[in-house]
Amino acid sequence: MKSIKIKLLVIVISFLGITSVASAQKNYALDSKSTFSVSGTSTLHDWEMKSGSGSGTANFTIVNSKLTEIESLSITLLAESIKSEKKSMDKVAYETLKTDKQKNIKYILKSAEKVNESNWELTGTYTIAGVSKILKTIVKATLTKDGVNLQGSNKITFADFGMKSPTALLGTIKTGQDLTLKFNLNFNL
């Protein structure tokens, strides 16, 4: 009887050892190839500003080559790293973002729910121009050879974050209230 209990214990321990190898919760860092953009409209033309210089970390659980949990995720983007093709537009954008006092745009995950095999609904706090707001974001998650890629977008308004729509040329050019935030994030070990 004692021999059977020992064999059963060995089998259980072996099984747990195999399970821990097949599932791994690990910390990942945001890769420099990640991109961010914000786009909108104006009375003159549609516009887009881009950045590729964010920093961040995430904690993912991957089981049998599938993403099963997003435990944590945080991103920091230097507000003045967002650029357009025109310096005058950048200056107006930085005034709107209040970069003299608010140097960073931040995102911190509060929760993540798997929607289907590749999509997740992330609930997190965006902090833009010093104002924080909790938003839901649908992201497409893909495993890569180096880690995890997350792609998604959010619709926001200037007013959501206490900002006024920028104007130029004494108010003759006005920016629309609606904005689209897009991101393509690569997290690597």
C-alpha positions as CSV (number, residue, x, y, z in Angstrom):
1,M,0.0,0.0,0.0
2,K,2.9,2.4,0.9
3,S,4.4,1.6,-2.5
4,I,1.2,2.6,-4.3
5,K,1.0,6.0,-2.4
6,I,4.6,6.8,-3.3
7,K,4.1,5.9,-7.0
8,L,0.9,8.1,-7.0
9,L,2.8,11.0,-5.4
10,V,5.6,10.7,-8.0
11,I,3.0,10.7,-10.8
12,V,1.3,13.8,-9.3
13,I,4.7,15.6,-8.9
14,S,5.7,14.7,-12.4
15,F,2.4,16.0,-13.8
16,L,2.8,19.3,-12.0
17,G,6.3,19.7,-13.3
18,I,5.1,19.1,-16.9
19,T,2.2,21.6,-16.4
20,S,4.6,24.3,-15.2
21,V,6.8,23.9,-18.2
22,A,3.8,24.1,-20.6
23,S,2.4,27.2,-19.0
24,A,4.5,30.2,-18.2
25,Q,3.7,33.7,-16.9
26,K,6.5,36.0,-17.9
27,N,7.4,39.7,-17.9
28,Y,7.8,41.3,-21.3
29,A,9.2,44.7,-22.4
30,L,7.8,47.0,-25.1
31,D,10.0,46.7,-28.2
32,S,11.3,49.8,-30.0
33,K,9.4,48.8,-33.2
34,S,6.1,49.5,-31.5
35,T,4.1,52.4,-33.0
36,F,1.4,54.8,-31.8
37,S,-0.7,57.3,-33.7
38,V,-3.5,59.8,-33.2
39,S,-5.6,61.1,-36.1
40,G,-8.4,63.5,-36.6
41,T,-10.0,66.0,-39.0
42,S,-9.9,69.7,-39.4
43,T,-11.6,72.3,-41.7
44,L,-8.5,72.2,-43.9
45,H,-7.6,68.4,-44.0
46,D,-7.5,65.1,-42.2
47,W,-4.3,64.8,-40.1
48,E,-2.2,62.2,-38.3
49,M,0.6,62.3,-35.8
50,K,2.9,59.3,-35.0
51,S,5.3,58.1,-32.4
52,G,7.6,55.1,-32.1
53,S,9.2,55.9,-28.8
54,G,7.0,54.4,-26.0
55,S,8.2,52.3,-23.1
56,G,6.3,49.7,-21.2
57,T,6.0,46.3,-19.6
58,A,3.4,43.5,-19.6
59,N,2.9,40.2,-17.9
60,F,1.4,37.5,-20.1
61,T,0.6,33.8,-19.4
62,I,1.1,31.6,-22.4
63,V,-0.1,27.9,-22.3
64,N,0.6,25.5,-25.1
65,S,1.5,28.3,-27.5
66,K,-1.7,30.3,-26.7
67,L,-2.1,33.5,-24.8
68,T,-4.4,32.7,-21.8
69,E,-4.0,35.7,-19.5
70,I,-2.9,39.3,-19.6
71,E,-2.0,40.0,-16.0
72,S,-0.6,43.5,-16.3
73,L,0.2,46.1,-19.0
74,S,1.6,49.6,-18.7
75,I,2.7,52.0,-21.4
76,T,4.3,55.5,-21.1
77,L,4.7,57.7,-24.2
78,L,6.6,61.0,-24.1
79,A,3.9,63.4,-25.3
80,E,6.4,65.4,-27.4
81,S,7.5,62.3,-29.2
82,I,4.3,62.4,-31.2
83,K,5.1,64.2,-34.5
84,S,3.3,65.3,-37.7
85,E,4.8,66.4,-40.9
86,K,4.5,70.1,-39.8
87,K,6.3,71.7,-36.9
88,S,3.6,74.3,-36.5
89,M,1.0,71.6,-36.1
90,D,3.3,69.9,-33.5
91,K,3.5,73.1,-31.5
92,V,-0.3,73.5,-31.4
93,A,-0.7,69.8,-30.4
94,Y,1.8,70.1,-27.6
95,E,0.0,73.2,-26.2
96,T,-3.3,71.2,-26.4
97,L,-1.6,68.3,-24.6
98,K,-0.2,70.7,-22.0
99,T,3.2,69.2,-22.4
100,D,4.8,72.1,-20.4
101,K,3.3,70.4,-17.3
102,Q,2.2,66.9,-18.5
103,K,5.2,65.3,-20.1
104,N,3.8,61.8,-20.6
105,I,0.7,60.0,-21.9
106,K,0.1,56.8,-19.9
107,Y,-1.9,53.6,-20.0
108,I,-2.4,51.2,-17.1
109,L,-4.4,48.0,-17.5
110,K,-7.1,47.3,-14.9
111,S,-8.5,44.0,-16.4
112,A,-8.4,41.8,-19.5
113,E,-11.1,39.5,-20.8
114,K,-10.6,37.1,-23.7
115,V,-13.3,37.7,-26.3
116,N,-12.3,34.9,-28.7
117,E,-9.2,33.1,-29.9
118,S,-7.4,36.3,-30.9
119,N,-9.3,39.3,-29.5
120,W,-9.3,40.6,-25.9
121,E,-11.2,43.4,-24.2
122,L,-8.9,45.5,-22.1
123,T,-10.2,47.9,-19.5
124,G,-7.6,50.4,-18.5
125,T,-6.8,54.0,-17.5
126,Y,-5.6,56.4,-20.1
127,T,-4.0,59.5,-18.8
128,I,-3.7,62.3,-21.4
129,A,-3.0,66.0,-20.7
130,G,-3.1,65.2,-16.9
131,V,-6.7,63.8,-17.1
132,S,-7.3,60.1,-16.4
133,K,-10.2,58.1,-17.9
134,I,-11.1,54.4,-17.8
135,L,-11.8,53.1,-21.3
136,K,-12.4,49.7,-22.9
137,T,-10.3,48.7,-25.9
138,I,-10.6,45.7,-28.1
139,V,-7.2,44.4,-29.1
140,K,-6.0,41.7,-31.5
141,A,-3.4,39.6,-29.7
142,T,-0.9,37.5,-31.8
143,L,2.0,35.4,-30.5
144,T,5.2,36.2,-32.3
145,K,8.6,34.4,-32.4
146,D,9.9,36.9,-29.8
147,G,6.7,37.5,-27.7
148,V,3.3,39.1,-28.1
149,N,1.9,41.7,-30.5
150,L,-1.2,43.7,-29.5
151,Q,-3.0,45.9,-32.1
152,G,-6.0,48.1,-31.5
153,S,-7.6,51.5,-31.5
154,N,-9.8,53.8,-29.4
155,K,-12.2,56.6,-30.3
156,I,-11.9,59.6,-28.0
157,T,-12.6,63.3,-28.0
158,F,-10.6,66.3,-26.9
159,A,-13.3,67.0,-24.3
160,D,-12.9,63.5,-22.8
161,F,-9.5,64.6,-21.5
162,G,-10.3,68.2,-20.6
163,M,-8.7,69.6,-23.8
164,K,-10.1,72.2,-26.2
165,S,-10.0,71.4,-30.0
166,P,-7.0,73.3,-31.4
167,T,-7.4,76.1,-33.9
168,A,-4.9,77.9,-36.1
169,L,-4.7,81.1,-38.2
170,L,-6.8,83.1,-35.8
171,G,-9.5,80.4,-35.6
172,T,-10.0,80.0,-39.4
173,I,-8.7,76.4,-39.2
174,K,-10.6,74.3,-36.6
175,T,-9.9,70.8,-35.5
176,G,-12.7,68.3,-35.2
177,Q,-13.6,67.0,-31.7
178,D,-13.2,63.3,-32.6
179,L,-9.8,61.5,-32.4
180,T,-8.7,58.0,-33.1
181,L,-5.8,56.5,-31.1
182,K,-4.1,53.5,-32.8
183,F,-1.3,51.3,-31.6
184,N,0.7,48.3,-32.7
185,L,2.6,47.0,-29.7
186,N,5.4,44.4,-29.7
187,F,6.3,42.9,-26.3
188,N,9.4,40.8,-26.1
189,L,11.1,38.8,-23.4
